[in-house]
């Protein structure tokens, strides 16, 4: 369980980037954080593993107070995959890159070997195990970064802008991976501007603006609230727009392109 | 780290000193720099710090200059200790360490009040080769970007369990490899992309590109030049007496 209690964060320069944020993320929960640039999404994420400590309020991560625990201690529970893959990769081989986190966190050799093999095969990186990470393609680098974090099997995973630079097939794979993590009881937090991707996941959604949480609810409730989205400067998903074009007050908007196609084909047949 | 980095970055502020011609700001900075090299008594160093402090207040950069000074104080401390070990008198060691801080403050005062654009105009005024001017100004422009990159890389690696503050000095140095490698790689990649973007925008097609802005001295600039030269000459006479 990750818990924010009236958390505020102000930079040393005096800029407040989080104001009175309260939030609970349960194990096995899928949460998406959306908002315009500078809304405080990444700042919120960095509080979960102690990279930033709250200037006011308390953040508790699996019963650890983030003000007292080290980043390494907290990272064992919460893994963050940052947006820019080139900012994370440095090793000579893919194998070394995956092992880096496991060694830092003090896992035994047996566990390291087992987790390495799992990560290589799950993320289809086996044939690259002796290749320099910097020579991989953009999509492969991103996959490797996720593999590096999932290798130590943290209870919660934060994906910061996971779809940037990813093609359609990679996005589908990413979605499958998120679903797999949820079935294993892991919490997944997606910080993203990619509203279509977030909509396809149908998660619990938090809308942020100016360092505050404007709304917290299910994707259906949040993305059909036009006033809220305008206030937060967030665009509506195309499928919601399509649903409202067909019926101004749809009972349930299309969740997937397949739903929409199914409805259109059904109408044509009639 | 973030706190120090913001002390090195130019920020547009409205102040009488910022409004001056960049060549005048450079002159003042060179004068302070020269005096810092010449100052060798406590009184002289104190006078120099009083001048730098007044200018920092006038330019509204006191807080950010303070950060640069705080950072340079670490190296000043090393200078002080080395001088004490070399059995120099205590006062002399303090003066030498203070001189170093004054040199850093005089130089960073110029960079904190002069935008990269103004820096480019000054260098062009000195008729330096265009490629050198471009390379230098781009390097200055990229300092804050590299700083932000370094911070992001540190966050990413700390999130993978890297503990920079643990271990002996050699272990700590080794721990900087996961930070330096991505930093250098991203700088190289960025410079390649910048070169391509510049070429795509016709950089280098002509040796004498036109300029929208030309430097020209106004009456207040001439007044500051005269006043600063007068004070500089008086200080030199006092320091050498």
Interface residues (C-beta under 8 A of the other chain):
Chain A: X11 X12 X13 X46 X49 X51 X70 X71 X72 X75 X76 X79 X80 X82 X84 X86 X87 X88 X89 X90 X100 X101 X104 X105 X134 X148 X149 X152
Chain B: X2 X3 X6 X149 X152 X153 X155 X156 X157 X158 X159 X160 X161 X162 X163 X177 X178 X181 X182 X185 X186 X189
